[in-house]
């Protein structure tokens, strides 16, 4: 078992204000109570390839919108979160669903390191924007539990952001370049303060494509890991557009400039 070196992030930091003003997808949730997903959550959800009759576990279910979408597909969806506010918000979403929604639903207050479910129970386990909130020792224990509750042919779906190599190596370049263009005020020295400064306190374990692969493998999974980024729809001159294309489409540069990490993992045979 890994050394317990750091205390878990306090559940008290995950307030309703956090989920409604900082947590990925908050605009869409506030407007539709989860009927519509953000671009990032929709992309991760589509990777899961959930169909009717599946048993699905959403670890770190947050506001509960993923449970809603699983149920509308006819899956039996269960969510766990260690933040009481998240459990309350998820239960409210579940309780407001039409009684004719085919899938069964359940929400539980639980630590991701000790899941309250039987062995080999789930077809899918989802870890959407959770990995970066767990210290390495916590993540390993969480993944071991996920491994336990997955069926032999089940799949773990991971989305985490940002790509830590972007923050460490590409962001300083981007910040320097934007400063030359007179836009430096929008790019703080600490990338964790970019757009959502609360991430400075709750992001404790950001991943690269390599570290995510190694972490999943250590927990007994066969992983496929890849990178992606938000659509780049900026109006730019030819030089800037070509530089952006080079950074995001050419290896090894794209390993540093792509900002989101995806993974699909199965149990080792």
N, C-alpha and C positions, 0 to 999 in steps of 0.2 A: 504494500500500500504506500502511495506517495506521502512524503512528509507534509504534515499540516502546518504550513508556514504563515498563512494569512487568514484573518477572520473573514467570513462571508460578508458580502455587501449587506448592510442592514436593510431589512424589508421595509423599514419606515421611510426610506428614500423613495419608494415606489408609491407615491400618492396619486389621488385622482387627477391632480393638476399635472403630474408627470405624464400619465397616460393620455391626457387630453391636450397637452401642449408640447410634448417633447418626444414621446414614444412613436416610432415609425407607424405611419398610417393614421395619425390622430385627426387630420383634416377630414379624411373620408369617413372615419368613425363618427366624428362630431356631427357631420352632415347627414349620415344615413344609418347610424347605429349599427354599422358593420355590414350593411347590405352590399356596399361597394368596397373593394379592397384597394389599397394603394398599389402603385406600379410594382414596388418591391415585393409586397406580400402576395400579390397575384402571381408574380413570376415564380416565387417559391412554392406556392400552392399548386400551380400547374405541374411542377416537377414531381409532386407526390403521386399524381395519377390515381386519385381516389375514386372508387366506384361503389355502387350500392352493395350493401352487405358486409363491407369491410369494418373491422374494429380499429379505430384510430385513436392514438393518444397524442395530445398536444401538451408538451412539457413547457411550462412557462406560458400559460394560455393568455395572460394579460387581460385584455378587454373582452375576449371571447368571440371575436368575429370569425376566427378560423373554425371554431366549433359550429357556428351557424352555417358556414358554407359546407362543411362536412355533412351535416344533417340534411341539408337540402339535396345533397347527392344521394341520400339514402344510406349513408354510413352511420355506424354507431360511434359517437365521438365523445371522448372523455378528456377533460382538461385538468391540469394540476398547476398550482402556483403557490409559492411560499409567502407572497404578499397578500395580506387579508383584503386590501382594497381591490386587487386584481380578481380575487375570488368573488367578491361582491359584484363587481362590474360584469364578470362573465356570467354569473347566475342571473343577473338582470336581463342580459341578452338572451339567455336560454329560456327564461320564464316568459319572455315576450314573443317567442316564436309561435307560429300557428300550430295548433294541436295536430294538424294533418301532416306536419313535417315527418317524413318516414323514418329518419334515423333516431336512435335513442341518444340521450345526452346526459352527461354528469359532470359536475365540477367539484374539485376537492382541494382543500388546503393541505399542501404536502411539500416536503423537501424533495427536490429533484434527485437527491442522492439516496433516497429510500422510497421508491415508488410503491404505492399501496395496491398492487395488482398481481395476479398470478403469473407464474412463469409461462412463457410462450403463448401469450394471449393476443397480441396485437399484430395486425397486418402492416400497419404503418405507425411509426413514431416521428413526430415533427419537433424539430428544435429550430424555431424561427427567431432569430435575433435574441438568443439566450446565451450562446457560447461565450460571448464577450463579457458577460456579467458574472461568470464563474471563474474563480481562481483555478490554476492548472490542477491542483489536487481535487478540487470539487468537480471539475469537468470530467476527470478520469472516473471518479466514483459514479457520476451521473451516467456516463457512457456504459459503464459496467452494468448498471441497473437497466438501461435501455436494452442492452444486449440480452439480459435475462428475460425481459417481458416480451421481446420480439419473437414471433413465430420463426421457425427455421427458414422459411422462404420470405420473411418479412423484410421491410426496408426502413432504414432511418434516413430522413431528409433533413439536411442542415442548410440554413442560411445564416451568415454572420457578416457583419460589416463594422468598421472598415477593414480592408486588407491592410495588415500592419506594415507591410512593406511600402504601401503608398504613404502612410503617415510618416514612416521613418526616413524614407529616401526620396520619394517623388514630391511629397508635399513641400519640403523646403525649396525645391526647384520651382514648383508652381508658384509658391508665395513670392520668391524672388522675382520671377518673371512678371507676376501681376503687380508687384511694387513698382517695377520699371514702367508699367503702363498706367501708374497712378491709382491703382486699385488696392494697395497694400492694407488700407484700413479694414477691408473686408476679410483679411486673412491673418488671424492672430498667430502668434508664434507657436502656441500650443494647438496642434490640430484637433485635439479633443474639444476645444472651445469653438470650433468652426460650426456655425449655424445653431448648434444645440450645446451650450456650455455645461449642462448637467452631466454630459457624458464623461467629463473629467472625473466625476465621483463614482460613476457606476460601471464604466468600462474598465475592466481589470485584466482582460485576457484576450486581446485582439489577435487574430490569426493571419498567417500567410497561407498560400496554397500548399507549401511544404509542411508547415507545422500542423495544419489541419489534417493532412494525409497521415502524418506520423502519429498524431494523437488518436485518430480513429483506429489505426492499425494496432496500436498498443492495447486498445480495449477489445480486440478480437474481431474487428471488422475488416472487410475487403472494401476499400473506399474508392470512389471515383470523385475527384475534386476538380473544380474549374472556377474561373473568374469571369465576372461580367461587370458592367457599369451602367449607370443611368444613361438614357439616350442623350446624345450630345447634339442638341438642335440649335446651337448658337449661330447667329449671323456674324461670320468672320471673314476676313480677307483670305485670299488664296494661301498665303504663307502660313497663317495661323491654322487654317483648316488642314493643311498638309502636315504640319507639326503634330496636330492632334491625332490625325490618322496614323502617323508613324508611332506615336506613343501607345495608342490603344489597340493597334492591330498587328504589331510586329513583336515577335519574341526575340530577346528576353525583355524588351522594354515594357511590354504589356503586363508582365508579371508584377511590375512595380506601379503601373499607372491605373490598372483596373482596380475598382474599389470594393467590390463585393465578392464574397467567397461562398460558393455553393458546393454541396456534397450529397451524394447518394451512397449509402453504405449498406452492405449485406453481411450476414454472419459468415465467418470462415467455415467452409464445409468440414 
